[in-house]
Amino acid sequence: MKQTLGRVAPALVLALAAAACDNGLTELNVDPNNPPYVAAPAILPEAEQAAVTRALGSNFNLTMEGLWSQSFSKIQYIDEDRYRLRSTTIDAHWAGFYGGPLEDFQKIIEQGDSLARPNWTAIGTIMQQWTFQIVTDTWGDVPYSEALLGPTNTHPKYDAQKDIYYGMMAKLATASSIIQPGGVSFGSEDAIYAGDMVEWRKFSNSLRLRMAMRISNVDPTKAKAEVVAALAAPGGVFTSNADNAALHYSGSVPSDNPIYAVFHEGQRYDQVISKTTVDSLARLHDPRLAVYADPAPNGCAGGGVYCGYPNGTVTASDFAALSPIGAAFKENPAAPSSMMTLSEVLFLKAEAAAKGWIAGDPADLYRQGIRASMEQYGISDAAIVAYLAQPSVAYAGLRSIYMQKWIALFGNGPEQYSSWRRETVNGGQHAPFLTPAPNATTKVVPYRVFYPASEQSTNSDNWAAAVAANGGSTLYDKRVWWASVLP
């Protein structure tokens, strides 16, 4: 057939094609529900919402990593709070990241390249790296370099986490460098920065800073170089809460805050505030407690206004004696989902200064980080000044930075959980010390999530190699690479 068609005159081929079009035959081969080409501006809003809603929404955040960092606690159906995860849930998260937003961001990158629109390429790259960091921080070694090469590549290798981090930081550096502030962007289709490329450049540099500090214990030479480069890059990092990276929802279905959706549209009431969070903030007389939690409807059983629930304990019998998640998160359908904030950037800079990697007073950067977090939630200047004046809040080295960053990251379970794993050591510097849940499947707060069962059946050779590289275990007790060397 190929040989015969190869000898057909070009004019005849064109005539046959035209006739086919006239007869409507080509239209019959186009699935209206799966068009062969979708323009990047139509892909971006769905991809942004899919990535952020999965990472910061119900199952991944409220029912896994936000539990394990002990922002939240489950009061019924408590398996996940005891580190008993369903294989089907892990399969869904893996497929939800790889088969959804990661693939969509790749399409945006490719269209940006082919149409010579570098801002499209940059936004797709930045969002893809933000998503990939959550994926690798959760599982460790994962498909990265071969993950999005097209439908013919059904067996991608698992890259070492070190190589993934090097790759992500390099791509963020490139994305920042190609941004054209006055060039073609996405405008209102962009639910994060409305196409403002100045802000996207700051986000790229800030995210690179986060990644650099994540590897600081295991690869300090590379980490320091990346910290310095990120801070010196054109556009710089966040300097105001107006720079914060957050997905902005319309407030109506299907674009409403995912935590709001759980409690109101899903009609589920499985989570309250963790006792760890309530006790930690109450001990510091922290005004953010009134933002993160609502008063217990019937008051606490032992007295008081705010009452958290211990993670992983038996199903609660009196929900009204516990503090719900704060109205700022749970009752506002248009509440933005914060991906990265000024306060986090300042705490990262404070740590880098404390290590002697950058100039600056770590104590001053630490205080700025606290102020930025409180101002983000509208806390008054008088309350901030009073809080900072407390001896219990005074800067006392890395422990202070880590504690305040943990508080400021409330609601961002993936980042709070990953930061805690990097910073925690036995008897070491991290605060708070998270007590593993009673009767849990492990004696430690999990260090990672096991690989999905689907990979064992569909990508078995690469799955087996990744399992072997991780010490022969797919379970919770093996640290990911960046947490394998402790300070």
FENPEKA-V219890 format. One line per field, one symbol per residue. ss: DSSP state (@ for helix, = for strand, . for the rest). burial: # if it has 16 or more other ideal C-beta (glycine too) atoms within 10 Angstrom, else .. A space follows every 10 residues. Layout:
ss->???
burial->???
This chain:
ss->.@@@@@...@ @@@@@@@@@@ @@..@@@@.. .........@ @@@@@@@@@@ @@@@@@.@@@ @@@@@@@@.. .===....@@ @@....@@@@ @@@@@@@@@@ @@@@@@@@@@ @@@@...@@@ @@@@@@@@@@ @@@@@@@@@. .=........ ........=. @@@@@@@@@@ @@@@@@@@.. ......@@@. ......@@@@ @@@@@@@@@@ @@@@.....@ @@@@@@@@@@ @@........ @@@.===... .=..=..@@@ @@@@...... ====@@@@@@ @@@.....@@ @@=....... ........=. ........@@ @...=.@@@@ ......==== .@@@@@@@@@ @@@@...... .@@@@@@@@@ @@@@@@.... @@@@@@@@.. @@@....@@@ @@@@@@@@.. ..@@@@@@@@ @@@....... .......... .......... ..@@@@@@.@ @@@@@@@@@. .......... @@@....
burial->.......... .......... .......... .........# #.######## ########## ########## #####..#.# ###.#...## .###.###.# #########. ##....#### ########## ########## ####..##.. .....##### #..###.##. ###.##..#. ...###..## ###.###.## ########## #########. .###.##.## #.#.#.##.. ..#######. ....###### ###......# ########## ##.#.##### ####.#...# .....##### ###..#..#. ######.### ###.###### ########## #####.##.. .##.###### #######.#. ...#..#... ..#.#..#.# ########## ########## ####....## ##.#.##..# ....###### ##.##...#. .##..##..# ...###.### ###....
